[in-house]
Amino acid sequence: MGAHNEAETIKVDTNKGETFRGLWKEYISSLYHQYGHDSYNGTFTTCDGGAVSTVTLPPEVDKTDENAVFYWLWDNTEKWECAKAVKVSDVDGIETWHVGGWAAE
C-alpha cells in the first residue's frame, strides 16, 4: 500500500471564538463521515487517526510561500504519523494555518 501527500489550509476567525484545534476536529469528523474509517482511505484520518501537531517553521522557510511551507511539512512527516500544522499568518484575528502529512492509500 502507498501514501500520498495531503495538504489543507484552515482559516480560523478568532473574533468569533474559533480555534484551530476546534476547526481541525470538525474537519476530521467530516472526513470520517464522508470516507469512513478505512485505514487506507487516503485522507488525513490515516495520519494517526487525524491527529495533528502544531510546529514552528525554521527561519529558512518563507512562510509567505505556500509551496515552500507544504514541501517542508511533507518532508518532515511520515506515513502513519500525525499531520503537522503551522500558522502562517494572523491578521485582524484571522489566522491562516497550513497542514501537511502523508495519507495512507
C-alpha positions as CSV (number, residue, x, y, z in Angstrom):
1,M,0.0,0.0,0.0
2,G,1.2,3.5,-0.7
3,A,0.8,7.0,0.5
4,H,0.4,10.5,-0.9
5,N,0.9,13.9,0.4
6,E,-2.1,15.7,1.8
7,A,-2.5,19.5,2.2
8,E,-5.1,21.7,3.7
9,T,-5.4,25.3,4.6
10,I,-7.6,26.2,7.6
11,K,-8.8,29.8,8.2
12,V,-9.6,30.5,11.8
13,D,-11.7,33.5,12.9
14,T,-10.6,34.1,16.5
15,N,-13.0,37.1,16.6
16,K,-15.8,34.5,16.5
17,G,-14.2,32.3,19.1
18,E,-12.9,29.8,16.7
19,T,-9.8,27.8,17.4
20,F,-7.5,25.8,15.1
21,R,-8.0,22.7,17.2
22,G,-11.8,23.0,17.1
23,L,-11.9,23.5,13.3
24,W,-9.5,20.7,12.8
25,K,-11.6,18.4,14.9
26,E,-14.7,19.3,12.8
27,Y,-12.7,18.8,9.6
28,I,-11.5,15.3,10.6
29,S,-15.1,14.4,11.7
30,S,-16.3,15.4,8.2
31,L,-13.6,13.2,6.6
32,Y,-14.7,10.2,8.7
33,H,-18.3,10.8,7.7
34,Q,-17.5,11.1,4.0
35,Y,-14.8,8.5,3.6
36,G,-15.4,6.1,6.6
37,H,-12.9,4.6,9.0
38,D,-10.8,2.6,6.5
39,S,-7.2,2.9,7.5
40,Y,-6.3,3.3,3.8
41,N,-8.9,5.9,2.8
42,G,-6.3,8.4,1.6
43,T,-7.3,11.3,3.9
44,F,-5.9,13.0,6.9
45,T,-7.7,10.4,9.1
46,T,-5.0,7.9,8.2
47,C,-2.4,10.3,9.8
48,D,-2.5,8.8,13.3
49,G,-6.3,9.0,13.4
50,G,-6.5,12.6,12.3
51,A,-4.0,13.8,15.0
52,V,-2.1,17.0,14.3
53,S,0.8,18.7,15.9
54,T,1.5,22.4,15.7
55,V,5.0,23.3,14.8
56,T,7.1,26.4,14.1
57,L,8.8,26.7,10.7
58,P,12.6,27.0,10.7
59,P,13.7,30.5,9.8
60,E,15.0,29.4,6.3
61,V,11.4,28.5,5.2
62,D,9.4,31.5,3.9
63,K,6.0,31.3,5.5
64,T,4.5,33.5,2.8
65,D,5.5,30.9,0.2
66,E,2.7,28.3,0.3
67,N,4.6,25.8,-1.7
68,A,7.7,26.0,0.4
69,V,5.6,25.6,3.6
70,F,3.8,22.5,2.2
71,Y,7.1,20.9,0.9
72,W,8.6,21.5,4.4
73,L,5.6,19.9,6.1
74,W,5.7,16.9,3.8
75,D,9.5,16.5,4.2
76,N,9.0,16.4,8.0
77,T,6.2,13.9,8.3
78,E,5.9,10.2,7.6
79,K,3.1,7.8,6.6
80,W,1.0,6.9,9.7
81,E,2.4,9.8,11.8
82,C,0.2,12.7,12.8
83,A,0.0,15.6,10.4
84,K,1.8,18.9,11.1
85,A,0.3,22.3,11.1
86,V,1.9,25.7,11.0
87,K,0.3,29.2,11.5
88,V,1.5,31.3,8.6
89,S,-0.5,34.5,9.3
90,D,-2.6,36.3,11.8
91,V,-4.2,39.4,10.5
92,D,-7.0,41.1,12.5
93,G,-7.9,37.9,14.3
94,I,-8.0,35.8,11.1
95,E,-5.4,33.0,11.4
96,T,-4.2,31.0,8.4
97,W,-2.8,27.5,9.1
98,H,-1.3,25.1,6.6
99,V,-1.5,21.4,7.4
100,G,0.5,18.7,5.7
101,G,1.0,15.0,6.1
102,W,1.2,11.6,4.3
103,A,-2.1,9.8,3.9
104,A,-2.2,6.0,3.5
105,E,-3.9,4.6,0.4
